[in-house]
Amino acid sequence: MHIGLIAPPWVATPPPEYGGTELVVGELAVGLVAAGVQVSLFATGDSTSPVHRGWHHPRALGTGFRPRPELEHVEAAYGFLLDAGVDLVHDHTILGPHWARKRKLPVPIVTTNHGPFIPRMAAHFSRVHRMGVTVVGISHAHAATAPPGVVGRVIHHGLDPSRYPVGRGDGGYVAFLGRMCEEKGPHRAILAARKAGIPIRLAAKVAEPAERAFFEEHVEPLLGPDAVFLGEVGHDAKVELLQGAMALVNPIRWNEPFGLVMIEAMLCGTPVVGFPEGAARELIEDGVTGYRCLDEDDIARALLDIGSIDRAACRVRAVERFSTGRMVADHLDLYRQVLGQPVDAARPAVHRAPAALGVPPRRRSRVRARAAAARRRAQPPEAAAT
């Protein structure tokens, strides 16, 4: 089997710092080769993925979608991959699958939508689906927001566990990782950690004008000795931050399609504490790999109880669910199905949708028991008697 992968042209593959999609594509490329699959990757000229590569743009173009540069990238990509003789193209760009199908290129196409199914993207992927392209969603919460029937398969991301060694969590702080924006909640993370009386270290991308404006207005005024901003960090610094953190605070307030930072933390043995929105409610296993909380006060209580999470068990569960090997096996099953080849019927379906995606689960932990006991103690005697 010869698989062609197309990464977007905005960030190198794998990314030197920020770049979730490119990180996943890089992991998939290396993992497929390790599984004995021939791979050709079309990315940018500054990419370093150790597989057969082609490129049109010599350097990554920077974050922010622009149609013309992506179309130039896509046209060159399909020419390169068809010349290489691939059996199937897995396209991670937005415009590529539609462009290729309009030109009736003679190759099966799979595409992964890495972003939310906002209305115009839902319409776009509906057209792509009708053109015979298999659309992959990255979580069940993500797929649930697509038009019915558009998402043909849900495959969770995976990472190489060897690049995320377990840490002891003995740094005396909690961590925040992500973009600097309201929906990611760095300001909420600071306030929750402060309520718990635990220092927090924040690492985030502040590159776009909107990110800088949000940082200056909402985050910078909250910084101090107990809330330190580290800027954007590369892989080694990120792993070191996660290894020393007692927990990752992830108070998102949007329907996030996945959230790679959560599995990066779990692989380091670092539990994730946050709100059960988007994919978080299927990635975080309550009491095993973290806590799903209802508000900032609940996060603060969970952080005070974070020692009840077994970091070794957190790591084991993360490896089971979110390793590159598992992600590659899921993709190989899909590729074989699209190509009409036998699939591995013995493999378990490890990513079933949660029973109640739309209902945030209510945590039954020692945190809640202690909170309830505190409320009872605070009641006047006559209230307790009724």
C-alpha positions in Angstrom: 0.0 0.0 0.0 1.3 3.4 -1.0 -0.4 6.3 0.9 -0.1 10.0 -0.2 -0.4 12.6 2.6 -1.0 16.3 2.0 -0.3 18.6 4.9 -1.5 22.2 4.9 1.1 24.9 3.8 0.8 27.1 6.8 3.2 25.4 9.3 6.1 23.0 8.7 5.5 19.2 9.2 6.1 18.4 12.0 5.8 21.9 13.5 8.8 23.5 15.4 6.3 25.1 17.8 2.6 25.7 17.3 0.8 23.5 14.8 -1.7 20.8 15.8 -2.7 19.6 12.3 0.9 19.4 11.2 1.9 17.5 14.3 -0.8 14.9 13.6 0.2 14.5 10.0 3.8 14.1 10.9 3.0 11.4 13.5 0.7 9.7 10.9 3.5 9.7 8.2 6.1 8.2 10.5 3.7 5.8 12.1 2.6 4.4 8.7 6.2 3.9 7.6 6.8 2.0 10.9 3.8 -0.2 10.1 5.4 -1.1 6.7 3.4 1.3 4.5 5.0 3.3 1.7 4.3 7.0 2.3 4.8 10.1 0.2 4.2 13.4 2.0 3.6 16.8 0.4 4.2 19.6 2.8 6.4 22.7 2.8 10.1 22.9 1.9 11.2 23.5 5.5 9.4 20.4 6.8 11.6 17.7 8.4 9.4 14.6 8.5 11.8 11.7 7.6 9.7 10.3 4.8 9.6 10.7 1.0 8.6 14.4 0.6 7.6 17.0 -2.0 6.9 20.7 -1.7 5.8 23.8 -3.6 6.2 26.6 -1.1 9.8 26.5 0.2 8.8 27.8 3.7 5.7 27.6 5.8 3.4 30.5 5.0 2.3 31.2 8.6 -1.1 30.7 10.3 -4.2 32.1 8.6 -6.0 30.4 5.7 -5.6 32.0 2.2 -7.2 30.4 -0.8 -4.7 31.2 -3.5 -1.5 29.8 -1.8 -3.4 26.7 -0.7 -4.6 26.1 -4.3 -1.1 26.4 -5.6 0.0 24.0 -2.9 -2.8 21.5 -3.7 -2.3 21.5 -7.4 1.4 20.7 -7.0 0.6 18.1 -4.3 -1.7 16.0 -6.5 0.8 16.1 -9.4 3.6 15.0 -7.1 1.5 12.2 -5.5 0.1 10.9 -8.8 3.6 10.8 -10.3 4.7 8.8 -7.2 2.0 6.2 -7.9 0.1 6.4 -4.6 -2.9 4.1 -4.1 -4.8 6.6 -2.0 -4.5 10.3 -1.0 -5.3 11.5 2.6 -5.7 15.2 2.2 -5.5 17.4 5.3 -6.1 20.7 3.4 -9.5 22.4 3.0 -9.6 23.0 -0.7 -7.7 20.0 -2.0 -10.4 17.3 -2.1 -12.9 19.5 -3.9 -10.3 20.6 -6.4 -9.2 17.0 -7.1 -12.7 15.7 -7.6 -13.7 18.5 -9.9 -10.8 17.5 -12.1 -11.7 13.8 -11.8 -8.3 12.7 -10.7 -8.0 8.9 -10.7 -7.3 8.2 -7.1 -9.4 7.5 -3.9 -9.4 10.4 -1.5 -9.8 10.6 2.3 -9.9 14.0 4.0 -9.8 15.0 7.7 -11.5 18.1 8.8 -9.4 19.5 11.7 -11.6 22.5 12.3 -15.1 23.1 13.5 -18.1 22.4 11.3 -19.2 26.1 11.1 -21.9 26.6 8.5 -19.7 27.3 5.5 -17.4 24.5 6.4 -20.3 22.1 6.9 -21.6 23.1 3.4 -18.1 22.6 1.9 -17.6 19.1 3.4 -21.2 18.1 2.4 -20.2 18.9 -1.2 -16.9 16.9 -0.8 -18.8 14.0 0.7 -21.3 14.0 -2.2 -18.3 13.9 -4.6 -17.2 10.5 -3.2 -14.6 11.7 -0.7 -14.5 10.0 2.8 -14.6 12.6 5.5 -13.0 11.9 8.8 -14.0 13.6 12.1 -11.6 13.8 15.0 -14.0 13.2 17.8 -17.6 12.1 18.3 -18.5 15.6 19.6 -16.9 17.0 16.4 -18.8 14.6 14.1 -22.1 15.4 15.9 -21.9 19.0 14.6 -21.6 17.9 11.0 -24.6 17.5 8.7 -26.0 13.9 8.9 -24.1 11.3 7.0 -21.1 13.6 6.1 -18.6 12.1 8.5 -17.7 8.6 7.5 -15.3 7.7 10.3 -14.3 9.2 13.6 -10.6 8.7 14.4 -9.0 10.2 17.5 -5.6 11.7 17.2 -2.5 9.9 18.5 1.0 10.8 19.5 4.3 8.9 20.1 4.4 8.1 23.8 8.2 8.0 23.7 8.3 11.7 23.1 6.3 12.4 26.3 8.1 10.7 29.2 6.2 10.5 32.5 6.9 13.3 34.9 6.6 13.4 38.7 4.4 16.5 38.8 6.5 17.8 41.6 7.1 21.4 40.3 4.6 22.9 42.7 2.5 24.5 39.9 -0.3 23.8 37.4 0.0 24.5 33.7 -1.9 26.1 30.8 -1.1 25.4 27.2 -2.9 26.7 24.1 -3.6 29.7 22.0 -4.2 33.1 23.6 -7.9 33.6 23.1 -11.1 33.8 25.1 -12.4 30.3 24.1 -9.3 28.6 25.4 -9.6 30.3 28.7 -6.1 31.3 29.9 -7.7 34.0 32.1 -10.1 31.5 33.6 -7.2 29.1 34.3 -5.3 31.8 36.2 -8.4 32.6 38.3 -9.1 29.0 39.1 -5.5 28.2 40.1 -5.5 31.3 42.2 -8.7 30.2 44.0 -6.9 26.9 44.8 -3.8 28.8 46.0 -1.6 27.0 43.4 0.9 28.8 41.1 0.3 28.5 37.4 2.6 28.7 34.4 1.2 29.5 31.0 2.6 28.8 27.6 0.7 30.1 24.6 0.9 31.4 21.1 0.6 35.2 20.9 1.2 35.9 17.2 -2.0 37.1 15.6 -3.3 40.7 16.3 -6.4 39.3 18.0 -4.2 37.1 20.3 -2.1 40.0 21.3 -5.1 42.2 22.0 -6.7 39.5 24.1 -3.5 38.9 26.0 -3.0 42.6 26.8 -6.6 43.2 27.9 -7.5 40.0 29.7 -4.4 38.0 30.7 -1.5 40.4 31.3 -3.3 42.3 34.1 -3.7 38.9 35.9 -0.1 37.9 35.8 2.1 38.0 38.9 4.4 35.9 41.0 1.8 33.1 41.1 0.9 33.4 37.4 3.9 33.4 35.0 3.6 33.7 31.2 6.3 31.7 29.4 5.4 32.7 25.8 5.3 30.1 23.0 7.4 27.0 23.6 8.8 24.2 21.5 8.4 20.5 22.1 11.1 20.0 24.7 10.1 22.9 26.8 6.5 21.9 26.6 7.2 18.4 27.8 9.3 19.7 30.6 6.5 22.0 31.6 3.9 19.2 31.6 6.2 16.8 33.4 6.5 19.2 36.4 2.9 20.3 36.5 0.5 18.9 39.0 -2.2 19.2 36.4 -3.1 20.9 33.1 -5.9 23.4 33.5 -8.0 23.4 30.3 -11.1 25.6 30.9 -12.3 25.8 27.3 -15.6 27.5 26.5 -16.3 26.2 23.0 -17.1 23.1 21.1 -13.4 22.2 20.5 -13.1 19.4 17.9 -10.2 17.7 19.7 -7.5 19.3 21.9 -4.1 17.8 21.4 -2.7 19.4 24.5 -4.9 17.2 26.7 -3.4 14.0 25.4 0.1 15.5 25.5 -0.5 16.1 29.2 -2.0 12.7 29.9 0.9 10.9 28.2 3.2 12.7 30.6 1.0 11.4 33.4 -0.4 14.8 34.1 -4.1 14.8 34.7 -6.3 17.4 32.9 -8.8 19.5 34.8 -11.3 21.5 32.7 -14.8 22.0 31.4 -16.6 19.1 29.6 -17.1 21.0 26.3 -16.4 19.7 22.8 -14.1 16.6 22.7 -13.1 17.1 26.3 -16.0 15.0 27.6 -14.8 12.0 25.6 -11.0 12.5 26.1 -10.9 13.1 29.9 -11.9 10.0 31.9 -13.2 11.4 35.2 -11.1 10.3 38.2 -8.6 8.4 35.9 -7.0 11.0 33.6 -8.4 14.1 35.1 -11.6 15.8 36.2 -14.5 17.3 34.2 -15.7 20.3 36.1 -18.7 22.6 36.1 -17.2 26.0 36.8 -14.0 27.7 38.1 -14.8 26.9 41.7 -15.2 23.2 40.8 -11.8 23.4 39.0 -10.2 24.9 42.1 -11.6 22.1 44.3 -10.4 19.5 41.8 -6.9 20.9 41.8 -6.8 20.6 45.6 -7.7 16.9 45.2 -5.5 16.2 42.2 -3.2 14.0 44.2 -5.9 11.3 44.1 -5.1 10.8 40.4 -2.5 8.1 39.9 -0.1 9.6 37.4 1.2 6.1 36.2 -2.4 4.9 35.6 -3.1 8.2 33.7 -0.1 7.5 31.5 -1.1 3.9 30.8 -4.7 4.8 29.9 -3.4 7.6 27.6 -1.1 5.2 25.8 -3.9 2.8 25.3 -6.2 5.4 23.8 -4.0 8.0 22.2 -0.8 6.5 20.9 0.4 6.9 17.3 0.2 3.1 16.9 -3.5 3.1 17.7 -4.1 6.1 15.4 -2.2 4.4 12.5 -4.2 1.2 13.0 -7.4 3.0 12.8 -6.4 4.8 9.6 -5.1 1.6 8.0 -8.5 0.0 8.6 -10.1 3.0 6.9 -7.7 3.0 4.0 -8.3 -0.7 3.4 -12.0 -0.2 3.5 -11.8 2.6 0.9 -9.5 0.5 -1.3 -11.8 -2.5 -1.0 -9.2 -4.6 0.9 -9.9 -6.8 4.0 -9.9 -4.9 7.3 -8.8 -6.3 10.7 -12.1 -7.5 12.1 -10.4 -8.6 15.3 -9.5 -5.0 16.3 -11.7 -3.6 19.1 -13.8 -0.5 18.5 -12.1 1.6 21.1 -13.6 4.9 20.3 -17.3 4.5 20.7 -19.3 7.6 21.2 -20.1 8.5 24.8 -23.5 7.5 25.9 -24.6 11.1 26.5 -22.5 13.5 24.4 -24.6 16.5 25.1 -24.8 16.2 28.9 -21.8 17.1 31.0 -21.2 14.3 33.5 -21.5 15.2 37.2 -18.4 14.1 39.0 -18.8 11.7 41.9 -15.4 12.2 43.6 -14.0 13.0 46.9 -14.0 16.6 45.8 -17.8 16.6 45.6 -18.2 14.7 48.8 -16.0 17.2 50.6 -17.9 20.1 49.1 -21.3 18.6 50.1 -20.0 18.0 53.6 -18.8 21.6 53.9 -22.2 22.8 52.8 -24.0 20.7 55.3 -21.7 21.9 58.1 -22.5 25.5 57.0 -26.3 25.0 57.3 -28.1 26.1 60.5 -29.3 23.2 62.6 -32.9 23.7 61.7 -32.1 23.5 58.0 -30.2 20.3 58.4 -33.1 18.7 60.3 -35.6 19.3 57.5 
